[in-house]
Amino acid sequence: MRSAAAIPPFQPPPHTVLNSFLEPAQLTDAEAALEKSKGPAQTTDPQKAADRRLALALQGGGAHGAFTWGVLDRLLDESDIAIDAISGASAGALNAVALAAGYMQDGRAGAQEMLSKLWHRIADLASMSLLQPTPMERLAPGWRSDWSPGHLLLDFFSRFVSPYQFNPFGIDPLRQLLQDLIDFDSLRRPEAIRLFISTTQLDTGDLRIFGNETITVETILASGCLPSFNQAIKLDDTYYWDGGYSGNPALLPLLMETTAMEILLVRIDPKQVAGVPMTVNGIRSRLNRIMFNAPLNAELRFIDWLRHELNGPARPLTPVGQRLKHLHIQSLSADDFMGQLDDSSKLMPDLEFISRLRRVGHETASQWLGARSARKLPQGNCD
């Protein structure tokens, strides 16, 4: 029997990937732009440039994305923190475009207002649904609804009837909501916050990232397209499903295409859940969490391996390699609270529920900001 120690935790990618961080003579356009933006002082200490500039990575998770709303609302209170770029999937993509579009309208206050409008409009849509949370669901620990008649009916229905049968015209109320709220043209302006929206190609299962120039209403719908409830979204003759299946969220664009020296990963799903699930719903919930966390965990292991290689024997590094060596990647989450929530509550954007999630996100971000200001981050860490 093989010992656990004999199994490598990560298989390194082809050596050509590492070479892109080690050969300064072969600069990509992004690297050249990064080198130019650093200026002369950056060559001696990369950490001095834009030390309050933050890149955000936002996980998806349905109604649980209201936790991220609270986090973003609190971060926007900090006038000395500049948001350089955002990578998001599913609900993370919704939060990303709302923040960026609102910021283009009226700065930080506009971003906070747009996030509030988005989630209140989502709650308004949910209030018109026939599947309303019962008083018992509201009182149940973790807002559990997996045993409620409404959820059981929806679960049974989605197993035997596809969205192509019960919704042949592909009607999605979220489409009109986004058209009403978000000025997608403003996201293409040069001063807009850079966005990286994750989607999953249906034919190959590959991750595809959409940037500001190509983000539309359909892109955001594709990023949050759950195949049990929504028809696949067609973009450029290719069909797409939820971006969480392949990048939840994608981190590499924030490494390669931005200049921020700090990346904050806002987690919705807990990193670890204790115990063995014994019920059918518990097993399915755990499988979903493992599936949606797997791409992110793989990227984090890849980044950790890259950092290990770059901190080895002295070698000449490209600008991106220099930045990665000094980059801080931190995660923010409320595992104790979010771990109590059942997956069924991700389909329940009730106003009372999402308001509670927002408060938890706001408080969690305040704690993170306090800890961040109280300590000096170590050089090049990946939490």
N, C-alpha and C positions, 0 to 999 in steps of 0.2 A: 504494500500500500504506500502510495507516495505521500510524503509529509507535506503539510501546508507550506512550509518554507521553500519547498522545491518548486512551487508554482509561482511564476513571476506575476506581480500585481498589474503589470502593464507591458504590452508588447510595443516597443518603440516603432514609430513610423519609418518610412524609407529615409535614408540618410540625406536625400536631397531636401527634405523638410528642414532638418537641422541646418543644412548649409545656407538656407535663406537667412539665418540669424548670424552666420559666421563669416560670410564673404562680403565685406564692405564694398568691393568693387562692383558687385552686381546689385545695384539699387533699383527697387521697383519705383513706380511713380509715387506710391504712398510713402515709401521710405524717403524719397528725395524731398517730398513736401514736409515730412516730419523733420528732416535734417535742417531744412531752411527755416522752419518755424522755431527751432531751438535757439538760434543765435549763438554768438561766440561764448557767452557765459555758460551755456548748457554743456559744453564739451568737458568742463571740469567737474560739474556736479549736476547730474540729470534731475535730482530731486528738488532743486530750487525752482524749477519752472512750473508755474501753475499748480502749486502745492495744494490749493483749495479747489482745483478743478476735478470734477467727479464724473466718471462714466457709470451708468446704471445698467444692470442686467435684471430684467423683471420676469419672473416665472409666471406661467399661466395657471389657472385653477378655477375657472368659472366665477361664481359669486364670491369665492374666497379672495378674488382679486381686489375686493374692497379693502382688505388688509393693506395692500400695496398703495391704494388711494391714500390711506392715513399716513403711510410712510412718506410718500411724495409731498403731501400737504405740509408735513412737518419740516422736511428738507428745504422746501421753498421759503420757509420763514427765515432761513439763514442767508442773509444778504451777501455774505462773503464766500458762499459755495456756488460755484458756477457749474451747471450741468453741461458737460461737453458732448455727450452722446448717450443714446439709450438703445439697448437691444431688448426686444420683447417678443413673447410668443403668446398667442391666445388672449387671455385677459390682460397679460402684460403688454401686448400690442395695443389693446384698447387704451390702457393707461398711458402708453408712450405717445400715441398720436394726440390724445386729449391734452396732455401736458405741453407738447410741442406746439400745437395749434393755438392753445390759449396763451402761451408765452409770446407768440407772434402778434397777438391782439393787444395785450396789455401787460407784458412782462410777467413777473411772479404772481401778482394778483390775478391776472388774466388766466394763468395756468391753474391756479387754485380754483377759480370760479368754473373753468371748463371741466375740471375733474369732478367737481360737485354736480354740475349739470348732467354730466354723463351718467353718473351712478344714480342720481335721482330719476332720470328718465328711464334707466333700466328698471328701477324699482316700480315706476309707474306702469311699464309694460307688464311686469310680473303681477301687479295687482289686478290686471284684467284676465289673468289665467284662471281656469277652472280649478287648478290644483293649488289651492291656498293652504298654508300651514295651519293646522288646527291648534287650539289652545294647549293641548297636551304636547304637541311638538315644540311649541315655544318654551314650555317649562322643562322639557326633557334635557338632560345633560348633553352638551355638544350639539344641540338642535337636531337630534336624530330624527329622521323622517323615513328611514328605510322600512319601518314597520307600518307606516301610515297607509290608508287605503289608496290615497292619491298616488303616492310613490310606487306602491305595488302594481297599480294599474298601468302607470307609465312604463315601469320596468317590463311588465308582461307584454305590453303593446309593442315596445321597441325590439323585443326578441323575435317577433313574428311578422311585423309590418315594417317595411323599410320606408325611409323618407321619400323615396320615389313613388311610393304607393299612397301614403297618407298626405303627402304634400307635393303633388305632381308638378305644380307650377313653381316650386322652389321659393315660396314666399317666406321672407325673413324680416320681421319688424325691425331688427337691428340695422338693416340696410337703410331704411328711411331715417332712423335716428342719427346715424353717422352722416348722412347727406345733410340733415338739418343743422348739425352741430359743428362739424369739422370742415374748415377751409383747407382742402388738400392742396390747392394751388400755393398757399402760403408756405407749405412745407418744402417746396422746391426752391424757395429763395435762398441765396447764399448764406444769409445770417441765421437761418433756421437751425435748431438743434438737430444734429445728425441722428438718423434713425436706422435701425437694422431689424427688420421684421421677419421672423422665422415662419416658413411654411414647409409642408412635406409633400413632395411630388408623389402622386398616387401610383404612377407606373413603375417607379424605381425605389420608392421609399427614401430617396435622398433629400437632404436638407437644401432648401433654396432660400437665400436671403434677399429681401427687397429693400433697396435704399430709398432715400427721399424722392429721387427722380421718378420712381416707378410705383410709389405707394398710392393706392386708390382705395375707394370703399371696398371693392372686391378683394383687394389684398388683405385687408383687415378681417373680412369675413372668412377668407381662406385660412388665415392664421388661427382662427377659432372654430374651424369646421369639424365638429364631432360627427363621424359618419353614421352613428346610430340615430341622429336627430336632424342632420342637415345633408342636403345633396352636395356632392363635391363641387368646388368652385373652379370654373374654367378661366385660366389666364394664359394668354399667348399659346393657345392650342394645347395646353397641358392642364390636367386636372390636379387639384390640391386638396389635402386634408389638413387637420390641425398641426400647427408647427411644433407643438409639444412632443409629438412622436419622434422628431429628429433633432430638435434643438430647443431645450426648455430652461433658459433661453440659450442662444448661441453666444459664446464668449470670445471666440477667435476674432470676429470683426472688431471688437473693442480693443484687442491687442494690436491688430495690424493697421487699423484705419483711423485711430484717434491718437491724441497726444496727452490725454489725462494720465497722471501718474498713480491714480487710485481708482479701482473698480469696486463698486458696491453691488453685491448680488443679493437681491431681495427674494428670499425663499418663501414660498407658500406651503409646500409640502414639507413636513418634518424630515430632517436628515435621517433620523432613526426612530423606529417605533418598536417598543418592547412587546414581548409576548408573541404567542403563536395564535393566529386567527383560527377559530373553530367553526364559525358559522359560514354559510354560503356567501352572505353579503360581506362578511369580514374578510374572507379569502379574496373575493373580487376586488374589494377596496385596496387590499395590500398589493395585489397584482397591478392595479392601476398606478399606485404610487411608485412601485418599482419600475414600471414601464416608462412613466413620464419623467422619472429622475435619472434613468440610465444614460441618456445622451449628455446631460449636464455632468454627471459623475465621471463619464469617460473624458470629457474635455478638461475637467479639473485634474485628473490623473495625467493627461497629456501635458498640461501646463506645468505641473509639478515635475514631470520628467524633463521637460525643456529647461526649467530653472536649474535642476540638478546638473544637466550637461553644461549649461553656460557658466556655472560656478565651479567647473572643473579646472583643469590646467589652463593657464592664461592663453587666450586666443583672441585674435582680432574680431570684433563684433560689428555687425551692421547697426544702424541707429535703432532699428526695432529690437535687435538683440540687446543693446545697451538699455533700452527702456524696460524690456521684460525683466532684466536682471534686477532693476530697482523698483519694479512695479509692486504696488500693494493691492491684493485682492482679498476683500473681506466679505463675509456673509452676514446678513441681518435676518433674523427669523424669530418667531414666538412659538417654539416647538411645543411647550407645555400646553399652551392654549389651542394651537392649531391641531395638535395631536388628538384632542378630545372630539374634534368635529368629524362627523361621518361624511363620506364622499357624496352621499345623497344631498347634503346641504349645499354642494356646489351648484346644484340646479335650482336653488331657492334664493333668488336675489330679493328677498323681502326687505322692506325699508328698515324695519327694526333690526334685522339680522345684519345687514350690511353696515348700518350705523355703528353697531357694536364692533364689527370687524375694523371699521375705520378708526375707532377710538383705540383699539388694541394696537393697530399699526402706528398711530400717532405717538402713543406712549413708548412703544418699542424703539421708534426712531429717536425719541428724546433721550432714552437711555443710551443708545448707540452714540449719539452726538456728545453726550456728557463723557462717556468713556473715551471717545476719540480725542476730545480736547484735553483730557486729563493725562494722556500718555503720548509719548513720541513713538510713532510707529517704527518698528524695526525695519532695517533695510531689506527690501524685497521679500515680502511675506505673502503666503497664500493660505488663507484661513479656510 
